[in-house]
Amino acid sequence: MAEQTAADPAPEINPEPAGLAETIYSGANFNEGRIRKSVFQALLQSKGRYGGKKIAAIDADGRELSYDDLVKASFALGHALKAGTEPGEAVAILLPTGVGAIISFFAISAYGRVPAMLNFTAGDRALKSACKASKCKRIVTARRFIELGELHDLEAELARDHEMIYLEDVRENLSTMDKVAAAVGMVAPWAVRAWPSPDDAAVYLFTSGTEGEPKGVVLSHANLLANVEQVRDHIQLYPDDVVFNPMPTFHCFGLTGGVLLPLNLGIPAVCHPTPLQAKTIVKRVAETGSTILFATDTFINQYARAADQEDLKSLRMAVCGAERVKDETRTALKRNFSLEIVEGYGLTEAAPVLSVNQPENNKPGTVGQLLPGCQAKLISVNGIDEGGQLHIRGPNIMKGYIRPSAPLVLEEPNEGWHDTGDIVTIDKDGFLRIRGRVKRFAKLGGEMVSLAVVENCATSLWPDSMHAAAALPDKRKGEQIILLTTQKDADRASLVSFAKNHGVTELAIPKKIIVVDEVPVLGTGKTDYGRVQRTAEEAMATPAAPAEPEPAQ
């Protein structure tokens, strides 16, 4: 792969068209001609560009998959899976990160069907909802995965309404025609593969549901490939880089960043089936000589604790998203491993990366500058003086939402603009800083208080524990803040003292602190605020000792 040149770090600031008051912030220019193809066509082009024998992916057991292996397996499996389905029909994938998931994704895509990536940590209700939204009748999985993951109850529940397809069975029963399709595809792929429009749906992903019922996100081929090319333009990557990806492929970070990006850039993708195996992961990073690690703050903390001095020395950067990177995390990685954390910001609706810092232009505490081709505007929110509600537009922004209440009925972004629901500031150099979600502000006595600030204060005091804040109704002030923490000796007095010494409003001191064994998290590593809210509500509804007195105002 030719060396990539980083984009101009300073974004342009263009005036809003007549009739609108907000400023539009724009990333560098972006050539959309590169994305007018399907994701499978892009894979075939990568095979031709980098050579069929080049290693494309490495599985958890060390098995290496070349581009030839990947394309041949995709044609064979895809030919077997397409029987009984129609072009454009959704076929679900219930698999961990690994070559099985990668092959299944491309196999379904090769013949013009649409992969629907299911979050196996979400529970049967959420998965049934996802299948209903995408009108999915078949689910591709593996018996070994069901066995190792102890997912028999989930399997049985899904099998009531869906046809379960097991990779082991398909592999053992490949027909002569399946094998012929694979052979022909290797020499004349144009004669076998489907030819979807770049604007057709390429994947159905489902939001994490941190604040409600998950929605289906429809991303086109052009959306996914745009994000790959945007990152290529923005971050300097090298031919000898190796990407280590423990993030799930049902999450857009794991799919685009951990699979599509390296495969399209000729960089080996090292797969790991779960981000939770910290000791195994740090050893595999060393064994594979990985140079780029994808993670979240929660997981990178675990890896740092599990790693010996030599385990992470091959890494030149860790790319973190999905949640805020704590100062303590950044300092520990720098001090103990000389490892720089490059923090970014994304969401499923943006396929997923919207902004990211660059190793040579890294501003801690921010999530970097807009990717090329992205536009942003901030809409003022009553009660919030600093920043505004972020709306985004660009070639990577989804086609729209689908919901189980109206399967495959597309809810498109308004004139291409998607409301992220996040409160953001953008500085003079174009760096974005996330202040929190609109839904994660509490209104106390008429003043808006960010729950993220509450959590940051707790993290500064007790960095080795996890914390999550929730807002509950309060008769006197409108709302009250409740903090869940794993810090066994957490007390309000310490938070009051911290607030006074650091200029934090005392309104950000939680009315009650609830010590829990663990703070609920999703399979992606993000805090599960839906469960946090329910836990706080249940705890406050349970008769207990009187709440600690509030500090004097």
C-alpha positions in Angstrom: 0.0 0.0 0.0 1.3 3.4 -0.9 2.0 5.7 2.1 -1.0 7.8 2.9 -0.8 11.6 3.4 -2.7 13.0 6.4 -5.4 15.5 5.6 -4.9 19.2 6.3 -5.5 19.4 10.1 -7.2 22.7 10.1 -10.9 22.4 9.0 -12.6 25.1 7.0 -15.5 27.1 8.6 -18.1 27.9 6.0 -21.0 30.3 6.4 -24.5 28.7 6.6 -26.6 29.1 3.5 -29.0 32.0 3.5 -31.9 31.6 5.9 -30.1 29.6 8.5 -28.2 31.2 11.4 -25.9 28.4 12.5 -22.3 28.1 11.4 -21.4 25.0 9.4 -18.1 23.4 10.2 -16.5 21.4 7.4 -13.7 18.8 7.3 -11.2 18.8 4.4 -12.4 18.1 0.8 -13.4 14.5 0.0 -13.5 12.8 -3.4 -16.7 10.7 -3.5 -15.8 9.1 -6.8 -13.8 6.5 -4.8 -16.9 5.1 -3.0 -19.2 4.3 -6.0 -19.0 0.6 -5.7 -20.2 -2.2 -3.4 -18.2 -3.5 -0.3 -17.6 -6.8 -2.1 -16.3 -5.1 -5.2 -14.0 -3.1 -2.9 -12.7 -6.4 -1.5 -12.1 -7.8 -5.0 -10.2 -4.6 -5.8 -8.0 -5.0 -2.7 -7.3 -8.6 -3.7 -6.0 -7.3 -7.1 -4.1 -4.4 -5.6 -2.3 -6.2 -2.8 -2.2 -9.7 -4.2 -4.3 -12.8 -3.5 -1.6 -14.4 -1.3 -1.3 -11.5 1.1 -2.6 -12.2 4.6 -5.9 -10.4 5.1 -7.1 -11.7 8.5 -5.7 -13.7 11.4 -8.2 -15.6 13.6 -8.0 -16.1 17.4 -6.5 -19.6 16.9 -3.7 -18.2 14.8 -5.3 -19.3 11.5 -4.3 -16.9 8.7 -6.6 -16.1 5.9 -5.3 -14.6 2.6 -7.4 -12.5 0.2 -7.7 -15.5 -2.0 -9.0 -17.6 0.9 -11.5 -14.9 1.8 -12.9 -14.4 -1.6 -13.1 -18.1 -2.5 -14.8 -18.9 0.8 -17.2 -16.0 0.4 -18.3 -17.1 -3.1 -18.8 -20.7 -1.9 -20.6 -19.9 1.3 -22.7 -17.1 -0.3 -23.9 -19.5 -3.0 -25.1 -21.9 -0.4 -26.7 -19.3 1.8 -28.6 -17.5 -1.0 -30.9 -20.5 -1.7 -34.4 -19.6 -0.7 -33.7 -15.9 -0.4 -34.3 -12.9 -2.7 -31.8 -10.2 -3.7 -32.0 -7.4 -1.1 -33.3 -9.7 1.6 -31.7 -9.5 5.1 -29.8 -12.5 6.4 -28.7 -12.1 10.1 -25.3 -13.0 11.5 -24.9 -14.1 15.1 -21.2 -14.6 15.5 -18.2 -13.2 17.4 -15.4 -11.3 15.8 -13.4 -13.7 13.7 -12.9 -15.1 10.2 -16.3 -16.8 10.4 -18.0 -13.5 10.8 -15.9 -11.8 8.1 -16.6 -14.6 5.6 -20.3 -14.6 6.4 -20.5 -10.9 6.0 -18.9 -10.9 2.6 -20.7 -14.2 1.5 -24.1 -12.6 2.1 -23.0 -9.4 0.5 -21.4 -11.1 -2.6 -24.8 -12.3 -3.8 -26.7 -9.1 -3.1 -28.3 -10.0 0.2 -27.9 -7.7 3.2 -26.1 -8.8 6.4 -28.0 -7.9 9.6 -25.4 -7.9 12.5 -27.0 -9.2 15.7 -25.7 -8.3 19.2 -25.6 -11.6 21.0 -25.2 -9.8 24.4 -28.5 -7.9 23.9 -31.0 -10.7 24.8 -33.7 -12.5 22.8 -36.2 -9.6 22.9 -33.8 -7.1 21.3 -32.7 -9.7 18.7 -36.2 -10.6 17.8 -36.9 -6.8 17.5 -33.9 -6.4 15.2 -35.0 -9.3 13.0 -38.5 -7.9 12.8 -37.3 -4.5 11.8 -35.2 -5.9 9.0 -37.7 -8.7 8.0 -35.0 -11.2 8.6 -36.0 -14.9 8.5 -32.6 -16.6 8.6 -29.8 -16.4 11.2 -26.2 -17.6 10.4 -24.3 -18.8 13.5 -22.0 -21.6 14.6 -22.6 -24.5 16.9 -19.2 -24.1 18.5 -20.0 -20.4 19.2 -23.3 -21.4 20.8 -21.6 -24.0 22.9 -18.7 -21.8 24.1 -20.9 -18.9 24.7 -23.5 -21.0 26.5 -26.2 -19.4 24.4 -28.5 -22.4 24.2 -31.5 -20.6 25.7 -31.0 -17.7 23.2 -30.6 -20.2 20.4 -33.8 -22.0 21.3 -35.8 -18.8 21.6 -34.6 -17.5 18.2 -35.2 -20.8 16.6 -38.9 -20.5 17.3 -39.4 -17.9 14.7 -36.2 -18.1 12.5 -34.3 -20.6 10.5 -30.9 -21.2 12.2 -28.1 -21.8 9.7 -24.9 -23.4 11.2 -21.6 -22.7 9.5 -20.3 -26.2 10.3 -23.3 -27.8 8.6 -23.0 -25.6 5.5 -19.3 -26.3 5.2 -19.8 -30.1 5.4 -22.6 -30.0 2.8 -21.3 -27.7 0.1 -22.8 -28.8 -3.2 -20.9 -29.2 -6.5 -22.6 -26.0 -7.7 -21.4 -24.1 -4.6 -17.8 -25.2 -5.3 -18.2 -24.3 -9.0 -19.4 -20.8 -8.1 -16.3 -20.4 -5.9 -14.0 -21.6 -8.7 -15.6 -19.3 -11.3 -15.6 -16.4 -8.9 -11.9 -16.6 -8.5 -11.2 -16.1 -12.2 -14.4 -14.2 -13.4 -16.0 -12.7 -10.3 -18.1 -10.4 -12.5 -20.0 -13.4 -13.8 -21.0 -14.6 -10.3 -21.3 -11.7 -7.9 -24.3 -9.3 -7.6 -24.1 -5.7 -8.8 -25.9 -3.7 -6.2 -26.0 0.1 -6.4 -23.5 1.9 -4.1 -26.6 3.5 -2.5 -28.3 0.2 -1.7 -28.3 -1.1 1.9 -25.1 -2.8 2.7 -25.7 -3.7 6.3 -28.3 -3.4 9.1 -26.7 -2.5 12.4 -28.6 -1.8 15.6 -28.0 0.9 18.1 -26.9 -0.1 21.6 -30.1 1.0 23.2 -28.4 2.8 26.1 -31.5 5.1 26.4 -34.3 3.1 24.9 -35.3 0.4 22.4 -32.6 -0.3 19.8 -33.2 1.1 16.3 -32.1 -0.4 13.0 -29.5 1.7 11.2 -29.3 1.3 7.5 -25.9 1.9 6.0 -25.2 1.8 2.3 -22.2 0.5 0.5 -21.2 4.1 -0.1 -21.6 5.0 3.6 -19.3 2.2 4.7 -16.6 2.8 2.0 -16.8 6.6 2.6 -15.8 6.1 6.2 -12.9 3.9 5.2 -11.6 6.5 2.7 -12.2 9.3 5.2 -10.1 7.6 7.8 -7.5 6.8 5.1 -7.3 10.5 4.3 -7.2 11.6 7.9 -4.9 9.2 9.7 -1.4 8.3 8.4 -1.3 4.5 7.9 1.6 2.4 6.7 2.0 -0.8 4.7 3.6 -2.6 7.7 0.8 -1.7 10.1 -1.2 -4.5 11.7 -4.6 -3.8 13.3 -5.7 -5.7 16.4 -9.5 -5.8 16.7 -11.2 -7.2 19.8 -14.3 -5.1 19.2 -17.5 -6.9 18.1 -18.5 -6.9 14.5 -22.1 -6.2 15.5 -20.8 -2.8 16.5 -19.9 -0.4 13.7 -16.5 0.4 15.3 -15.6 -3.2 15.1 -17.0 -3.7 11.6 -15.7 -0.7 9.8 -12.6 0.0 11.8 -11.6 -3.6 12.6 -12.6 -5.3 9.3 -13.4 -3.0 6.3 -10.6 -0.5 7.0 -7.7 -2.9 7.2 -9.0 -5.1 4.4 -9.4 -2.2 2.0 -5.9 -0.8 2.9 -4.0 -4.1 2.6 -3.3 -4.2 6.4 -3.7 -7.5 8.2 -6.7 -7.6 10.7 -6.0 -9.6 13.8 -9.4 -10.8 15.2 -10.3 -11.6 18.8 -13.7 -12.9 19.7 -14.3 -10.8 22.8 -12.7 -7.6 24.3 -13.0 -9.1 27.8 -10.0 -11.5 27.7 -7.4 -8.9 28.8 -4.5 -11.2 29.6 -5.0 -13.2 26.3 -5.3 -10.0 24.3 -2.1 -8.3 25.4 -0.2 -11.5 24.7 -1.7 -11.8 21.2 -0.8 -8.1 20.6 2.8 -9.0 21.2 2.7 -12.3 19.3 1.2 -10.7 16.2 3.3 -7.5 16.3 0.2 -5.4 16.1 0.8 -1.7 15.7 -2.8 -0.3 16.0 -5.2 -1.4 18.7 -9.0 -0.6 18.7 -10.5 -0.3 22.2 -12.6 1.7 24.5 -11.5 3.4 27.7 -12.9 0.6 29.8 -11.1 -2.1 27.9 -7.8 -0.3 27.4 -7.7 0.1 31.2 -8.0 -3.6 31.6 -5.3 -4.3 29.0 -2.9 -1.9 30.7 -3.4 -3.7 34.1 -2.9 -7.1 32.5 0.1 -6.3 30.3 3.8 -6.8 31.1 6.2 -4.1 30.0 6.9 -5.9 26.7 3.4 -6.9 25.7 2.3 -3.6 24.2 5.7 -2.4 22.8 4.8 -3.1 19.2 1.8 -0.7 19.3 2.3 2.8 17.9 -1.2 4.0 18.8 -4.4 2.9 20.5 -7.5 4.2 18.9 -10.3 4.7 21.5 -13.9 5.6 21.0 -17.5 4.7 22.2 -16.8 6.4 25.6 -14.7 9.3 27.0 -11.1 8.5 27.6 -10.2 9.5 31.1 -7.1 11.5 31.9 -6.0 8.8 34.2 -6.1 6.2 31.4 -4.1 8.4 29.1 -1.5 9.1 31.7 -1.1 5.5 32.7 -0.6 4.3 29.1 1.9 7.0 28.4 3.9 6.4 31.6 3.9 2.6 31.6 4.0 1.8 27.9 4.9 5.1 26.1 1.7 4.5 24.2 -0.3 7.4 22.8 -4.1 7.2 22.9 -5.8 8.7 19.8 -9.4 9.5 20.9 -12.2 9.8 18.4 -15.9 10.2 18.2 -18.4 8.2 16.2 -21.8 6.8 16.2 -23.5 3.9 14.3 -25.4 6.5 12.2 -22.0 7.8 10.8 -20.6 4.4 9.9 -19.2 5.2 12.5 -16.3 7.7 12.7 -17.1 11.4 12.6 -13.9 12.9 14.1 -10.6 11.6 15.4 -7.3 13.0 16.7 -4.2 12.3 14.7 -1.0 11.1 16.3 0.9 14.2 15.1 -2.0 16.5 15.9 -3.4 15.1 19.2 -5.3 17.4 21.6 -6.2 15.4 24.8 -9.7 16.0 26.1 -11.0 16.4 22.6 -12.2 13.9 20.0 -10.2 15.5 17.2 -11.3 17.3 14.0 -14.0 16.4 11.5 -13.1 13.8 8.9 -12.9 14.9 5.3 -16.3 15.3 3.7 -18.1 15.7 7.1 -20.1 18.8 8.1 -21.4 19.8 11.5 -23.5 22.5 13.0 -24.4 23.2 16.6 -28.0 24.0 17.6 -28.5 26.0 20.8 -30.2 24.2 23.7 -32.2 26.1 26.3 -30.3 26.1 29.7 -26.9 25.1 28.2 -24.6 28.0 27.6 -21.5 26.3 26.4 -21.8 24.4 23.1 -24.8 23.1 21.3 -26.6 20.0 20.0 -24.5 18.5 17.2 -26.1 17.8 13.8 -24.0 16.1 11.2 -24.0 15.5 7.4 -21.7 13.8 5.0 -21.2 10.8 2.7 -20.9 8.4 5.7 -24.2 9.4 7.2 -26.8 6.6 7.2 -29.6 6.1 4.8 -32.0 6.1 7.8 -33.6 4.2 10.6 -35.9 1.2 10.5 -38.0 0.1 13.4 -39.9 -3.1 14.3 -43.1 -1.1 14.3 -42.7 -0.4 10.6 -40.3 -3.1 9.2 -38.0 -1.8 6.4 -39.8 1.6 6.3 -36.9 4.0 6.0 -36.8 7.1 8.2 -34.4 9.3 6.4 -32.3 12.1 8.0 -33.9 15.6 7.5 -32.2 17.1 4.4 -29.2 14.8 5.1 -28.7 16.2 8.6 -28.6 13.7 11.6 -29.2 14.9 15.1 -26.6 13.2 17.3 -28.2 14.2 20.6 -24.8 15.1 21.9 -23.8 18.5 23.3 -20.5 19.6 21.7 -18.2 22.5 21.5 -15.9 23.2 18.6 -12.8 25.3 19.2 -11.1 27.8 16.9 -8.9 25.0 15.5 -11.9 22.8 14.7 -11.4 20.3 17.6 -14.6 18.8 19.0 -15.2 18.3 22.7 -18.1 16.2 23.9 -19.9 17.6 26.9 -22.5 14.9 27.1 -25.8 13.8 25.7 -28.8 16.1 25.9 -30.6 13.3 27.7 -27.8 13.1 30.2 -28.2 16.5 31.6 -30.2 16.9 34.9 -32.3 20.1 35.5 -31.8 21.2 39.1 -33.5 24.3 40.2 -33.6 25.6 36.7 -29.9 24.9 36.0 -28.6 22.2 33.6 -26.0 19.9 35.1 -24.1 17.4 33.0 -24.2 13.8 34.4 -20.9 13.3 32.7 -19.3 16.0 35.0 -20.7 14.1 38.0 -19.0 10.9 36.7 -15.8 12.7 35.9 -15.6 14.0 39.5 -16.1 10.6 40.9 -13.5 9.1 38.5 -10.9 11.8 39.6 -11.5 10.8 43.2 -11.7 7.1 42.8 -9.9 6.2 39.5 -9.8 2.5 40.1 -13.6 2.2 40.3 -16.5 2.5 37.9 -19.2 5.2 38.2 -22.4 6.1 36.5 -24.9 8.9 37.3 -28.7 9.0 36.8 -31.3 11.7 37.1 -34.5 11.0 39.0 -37.5 13.2 39.7 -37.3 15.4 42.8 -40.3 17.2 44.2 -38.3 20.3 45.3 -35.7 20.8 42.6 -37.3 19.1 39.6 -34.6 16.4 39.4 -32.0 14.8 41.7 -28.7 13.1 40.8 -28.0 9.6 41.9 -24.5 8.0 41.6 -23.8 4.3 41.2 -20.2 3.4 42.1 -18.1 0.3 42.7 -16.0 2.3 45.2 -16.9 0.6 48.5 -16.1 3.6 50.8 -17.5 6.3 48.5 -18.9 9.3 50.4 -20.5 12.6 49.5 -18.2 14.6 51.8 -15.3 13.7 49.6 -17.2 14.8 46.5 -18.2 18.1 48.2 -14.6 18.8 49.0 -13.5 18.0 45.5 -16.2 20.3 44.0 -15.1 23.2 46.2 -11.4 22.7 45.3 -11.9 22.4 41.6 -14.6 25.0 40.9 -17.3 22.5 40.2 -20.9 23.5 41.1 -22.2 21.8 44.2 -25.3 21.0 42.1 -23.1 18.3 40.5 -22.8 16.5 43.9 -25.2 13.5 43.8 -28.0 13.5 46.4 -27.3 9.9 47.1 -24.4 7.5 46.4 -25.3 3.8 45.8 -22.5 1.3 46.0 -22.9 -1.6 43.6 -20.9 -4.7 42.8 -20.6 -3.6 39.1 -21.8 -0.8 36.9 -23.9 -2.3 34.0 -22.1 -2.2 30.6 -23.1 -3.3 27.1 -21.2 -5.8 25.0 -19.4 -2.9 23.3 -18.0 -1.7 26.7 -20.2 1.4 26.9 -22.1 2.0 30.1 -25.7 0.6 29.9 -27.5 3.8 31.0 -30.9 2.1 30.6 -30.0 -0.4 33.3 -28.2 2.3 35.4 -31.5 4.3 35.4 -33.5 1.3 36.4 -31.1 0.3 39.1 -31.2 3.8 40.6 -35.0 3.9 40.5 -35.2 0.5 42.2 -32.7 1.5 44.9 -34.5 4.8 45.6 -37.9 3.0 45.8 -36.6 0.5 48.3 -37.0 1.7 51.9 -33.6 2.4 53.4 -31.8 4.6 55.7 -32.5 8.3 55.2 -30.5 10.0 52.5 -27.4 12.0 53.5 -28.1 15.7 54.0 -27.5 17.9 51.0 -24.6 20.4 51.3 -25.5 24.0 52.1 -26.1 26.0 48.9 
